[in-house]
Amino acid sequence: MAETFLNPVIELLLRFLAKEIKASEGLCKKVESLKLELEIIQPFLRDAEAKSERGDVSDAVKAWMKQVREAAESIEEVIDDYLYQCGFSGLLGRIKSYKSRFSIASKIDDLKDSLRRIKETGQGFGLTGSLDSRSRITDDEQALNPRFSSLLIKEDEFVDAYSMREKLKRMLVEGTSSCQIISLVAQGGIGKTTLARMVYKDKEVQKHFDCQAWITVSQLYNMKELINKMRRDVFLTVAGSASEENGTMEELIQHLNVYLETKRYVVILDDIWQMEFWEKIKYALPNNNNGSRIIVTTRNDGIAESCRENLCDHIENLQMLKEMSYEIVKKCHGLPLAIAAIAGLLSCKNKVEYEWKRVLDNLSYEFKENPRLAKISNILSLSYHDLPHQLKPCFLYFGVFREDCLIDGRGIQQLWIAEGFVEAKNDKTSMQVAEEYLHELITRNMVSFEIDDRILVGKSCYVHDMMHEFILSRLNLLGFSQIIDENELVVGESKCRRLSVLGNMEKALQVVKHMGVRSLFLLNLNHEVSKSSLVTLFEKFKLLKILHLVGVPLHILPKEVGNLICLKHLNLKGTKIQKLPNSIGKLRDLKYLNISNTSVHNLPKAIGKLRNLQSLFLFNSRVRELPVKINKFPNLQQLGSYYIDESIVGSINSWTGLKIQGEIGCLHNLETILIVEDPGGASLIKALDKLRKLRRLGISKLTREDGRKLGSSLKKMRYLEILNLHAISEDEVLDLASICPPPTLSQLSLHCRLENIPCWISNLWNLQSLRLFLSRLTDEPLKHLKTLPNLVVLTLFGAYDGEELHCEEGGFRKLKKLSLWNLNGLNVVKMDIGTLPQLESLDIGPCPRLKELPYGIECLSNLKTLLVRDMPREFVLSLQPGRGSDYCKIKHLPSVLFAYRRESSYKYDQYRLGDSHLLEKLEK
């Protein structure tokens, strides 16, 4: 893909020009000419890629695309090697730099000649610099749409078909007389079309409506043909025949609108990809108050929202339809097309466990080579091909990580930035653009996420197994990355820029011969990593730009890391290192450094040389104070640190912030500062006035007076999204009445005692997560929070001293996770019918006076998980199968867990419902 390997090279050339403009004017002119050639080739390559995705290119064009990629890699090699040689200091560095200029000049001339030939060849293939990805298709091409098979799936191949069909059927034949739009949203292959087809063919539904029409839209469509198709379907239902009508599109729409005005109609608009389609087609479908219905199927949440015209319109998100224990269904994530295809493959095998397991274990190969599974790839490829070009490499990056891996959302965004996939634009930073990219992938249902209500943690992302297999199938085709596991199994081309090593590093590095790796990921290593092996690795891959060592069993980071002078991204999170070497100061291009969850106590003085650093993360490390030089980092955007003392978990003092020396007001580009300790004297709060770009702010050791002063600073933070406030002690009552956070606030955590719920909280319409910690409220808090329209996560930890909590009817419309922790006075929880309609997870305990489950818990139709923490023996026994009086209320839940906290730790031992070990524990 052009964005995968051309954009980073163009960006590299721009940095080279900025660095060398004074050193050699002649050399800069050559590099500028090289950059222009790449920019000219880029649109030709996009055209070739688009045609390749449609299967519309010859082998010669594919070979040409590979030549472009290899040429880009050669340019990167030459420039990186030059910058590496010039990166050394002293006399040796000056000599190397002088010699390198002569060498690189001739190499650039050769590369430019090569690019010219490549460009001319591309033009000879008929490639163009313009690309219309929305071109129309013929009826014959539409007939070959890979989604055709979804119309032929039988009911018994559709998971949980009956309950979903009946629900949708009731929505069609019952309810409001207004024209209602029902949108079915989910990723490709999950059964949207199949479900709609079953209801559309239902005899009761057909009898209920005067006329009906089924329109398959897809990515490429002809609007006039679809209007005529709708007209034919409608007329055939009523009159038994229909003739083709000529006229302009506007005339056809108007004629259809007039005809349907007096009819009760049902129209299915299947597989909508563009909002523009609905904006046109809706004028043909009148709201005639005759009980008409429109069903829309789409993969895009944004399109479903755009189709909502009235309050009665409904969006149905179809995720995995039924939890099943079989490995095959787990592998398919409930996708009916995938289940049907793999079941067909297994039907050809002997019905023995070994044969079936071998197919599942080798699904990546089968996914690419077996024609029975080809249609799954075709379905998933539709979503991939429809992605904007800048999102494709971001999506493929999920293939760098192992299957079923939860990936920190902000972490993968940082990697996209380091790779050059994301750039700042207009008034947005690169991180803000990266957040938009991830949100778009989630909205398109290509990436899933899990909500985590732990402080300061955002979305954890993943791709479903079948989507991961699809990504792996493209790695070799695009030369995107290489994966080597502990069995030396290689996925992807041997010559690539990204390398993931799983299991055993030493064995893997013996397999890898290519020296041009730029991004290295060591994942789930099963052995200690020695200092000498890392030194060897650094010598072999001297031009590394990304080094990802998260969770690697590593005790010492050797000083030779300083020789990786091209390094931009260094992630040491979860390693066992105790200090950073002084040589880290040589990494002048380093932009991202993460030493969270390590035993590092102090940052070396040399860190003050990292003037290009943009992100520094120290969460749960031993670092308590920053060197004063960091206050002068002009590009610093993200500064994150806190430490949790496990020995006093549950206390307000268990969280420790970071001490910052000197004035931080000069860090004008700072977007994140979590959590910083208030030194007193209001110096920190005063400095916050200058940090107008802050989006995430956390402060510890606040006093009552600080709470009053904070209000004026927060008013100036127009972009604030996360606010985290900690009092200096559990008895300190913060005065937050004068605070007025901006409406952009989405996460709020208050670790302090409060006299009452601040009135401004109920006005935070964008608030998604609220955490009240040790607030000791006496007034029931839920009545003040129930109307927050977008609240998804609510945590009350020692926040309420009263006896009763009441979730009233109609409240908490979007809440998905509710945690009631350490509420010592609580003895009753009531949940009215109609409250918490989307609640998926309920977490209770310890609440020593609570003797039974919340009243009405059995009416929470969407509840999936109940977690009971450190609750009294009688409470836990009442839930056990065969003996518990309340077992009938929770027996339908997919997951019921019981957790007991370990002594002097915040970690828990967990037991499932009816677990024999749990029963033994209760009998003691």
HELIX and SHEET records of a PDB file:
HELIX    1   1 ALA A    2  GLU A   20  1                                  19    
HELIX    2   2 GLU A   25  GLU A   53  1                                  29    
HELIX    3   3 ASP A   59  CYS A   86  1                                  28    
HELIX    4   4 GLY A   90  GLY A  124  1                                  35    
HELIX    5   5 ASP A  139  ALA A  143  1                                   5    
HELIX    6   6 PRO A  146  LEU A  152  5                                   7    
HELIX    7   7 GLU A  155  GLU A  157  5                                   3    
HELIX    8   8 ALA A  161  VAL A  173  1                                  13    
HELIX    9   9 LYS A  192  TYR A  200  1                                   9    
HELIX   10  10 LYS A  203  HIS A  208  1                                   6    
HELIX   11  11 MET A  223  ALA A  239  1                                  17    
HELIX   12  12 MET A  249  LEU A  260  1                                  12    
HELIX   13  13 MET A  275  ILE A  281  1                                   7    
HELIX   14  14 LYS A  282  ALA A  284  5                                   3    
HELIX   15  15 ASP A  301  SER A  306  1                                   6    
HELIX   16  16 GLU A  327  CYS A  332  1                                   6    
HELIX   17  17 PRO A  336  LEU A  346  1                                  11    
HELIX   18  18 GLU A  353  ASP A  361  1                                   9    
HELIX   19  19 LEU A  363  GLU A  369  1                                   7    
HELIX   20  20 PRO A  371  LEU A  373  5                                   3    
HELIX   21  21 ALA A  374  HIS A  385  1                                  12    
HELIX   22  22 LYS A  392  LEU A  396  1                                   5    
HELIX   23  23 TYR A  397  VAL A  400  5                                   4    
HELIX   24  24 GLY A  409  GLU A  419  1                                  11    
HELIX   25  25 SER A  430  THR A  443  1                                  14    
HELIX   26  26 ASP A  465  LEU A  478  1                                  14    
HELIX   27  27 MET A  505  VAL A  511  1                                   7    
HELIX   28  28 LYS A  531  LYS A  540  1                                  10    
HELIX   29  29 LYS A  559  ASN A  563  5                                   5    
HELIX   30  30 ASN A  582  LYS A  586  5                                   5    
HELIX   31  31 LYS A  605  LYS A  609  5                                   5    
HELIX   32  32 VAL A  628  LYS A  632  5                                   5    
HELIX   33  33 GLU A  646  ILE A  648  5                                   3    
HELIX   34  34 ILE A  652  SER A  654  5                                   3    
HELIX   35  35 SER A  683  LEU A  688  1                                   6    
HELIX   36  36 ARG A  704  LYS A  715  1                                  12    
HELIX   37  37 CYS A  759  ASN A  763  5                                   5    
HELIX   38  38 LEU A  782  LEU A  785  1                                   4    
HELIX   39  39 ILE A  857  CYS A  859  5                                   3    
HELIX   40  40 ARG A  873  LEU A  877  1                                   5    
HELIX   41  41 TYR A  887  ILE A  890  1                                   4    
HELIX   42  42 SER A  916  GLU A  923  1                                   8    
SHEET    1   A 5 CYS A 211  THR A 216  0                                        
SHEET    2   A 5 TYR A 265  ILE A 272  1                                        
SHEET    3   A 5 ARG A 293  THR A 298  1                                        
SHEET    4   A 5 GLN A 180  VAL A 185  1                                        
SHEET    5   A 5 HIS A 314  ASN A 317  1                                        
SHEET    1   B 3 ILE A 407  ASP A 408  0                                        
SHEET    2   B 3 SER A 460  TYR A 462 -1                                        
SHEET    3   B 3 SER A 448  GLU A 450 -1                                        
SHEET    1   C20 VAL A 490  VAL A 491  0                                        
SHEET    2   C20 GLN A 482  ILE A 484 -1                                        
SHEET    3   C20 ARG A 498  LEU A 502  1                                        
SHEET    4   C20 SER A 519  LEU A 523  1                                        
SHEET    5   C20 ILE A 546  HIS A 548  1                                        
SHEET    6   C20 HIS A 569  ASN A 571  1                                        
SHEET    7   C20 TYR A 592  ASN A 594  1                                        
SHEET    8   C20 SER A 615  PHE A 617  1                                        
SHEET    9   C20 GLN A 638  GLY A 640  1                                        
SHEET   10   C20 THR A 672  GLU A 677  1                                        
SHEET   11   C20 ARG A 696  LEU A 702  1                                        
SHEET   12   C20 ILE A 722  ALA A 727  1                                        
SHEET   13   C20 GLN A 747  HIS A 751  1                                        
SHEET   14   C20 SER A 769  PHE A 773  1                                        
SHEET   15   C20 VAL A 793  PHE A 797  1                                        
SHEET   16   C20 LYS A 817  TRP A 821  1                                        
SHEET   17   C20 SER A 841  ILE A 844  1                                        
SHEET   18   C20 THR A 865  ARG A 869  1                                        
SHEET   19   C20 SER A 895  ARG A 901  1                                        
SHEET   20   C20 TYR A 908  ARG A 912 -1                                        
SHEET    1   D 2 GLU A 625  LEU A 626  0                                        
SHEET    2   D 2 LYS A 659  ILE A 660  1                                        
SHEET    1   E 2 TYR A 643  ILE A 644  0                                        
SHEET    2   E 2 TRP A 655  THR A 656 -1                                        
SHEET    1   F 2 GLU A 804  CYS A 807  0                                        
SHEET    2   F 2 VAL A 828  MET A 831  1                                        
END                                                                             
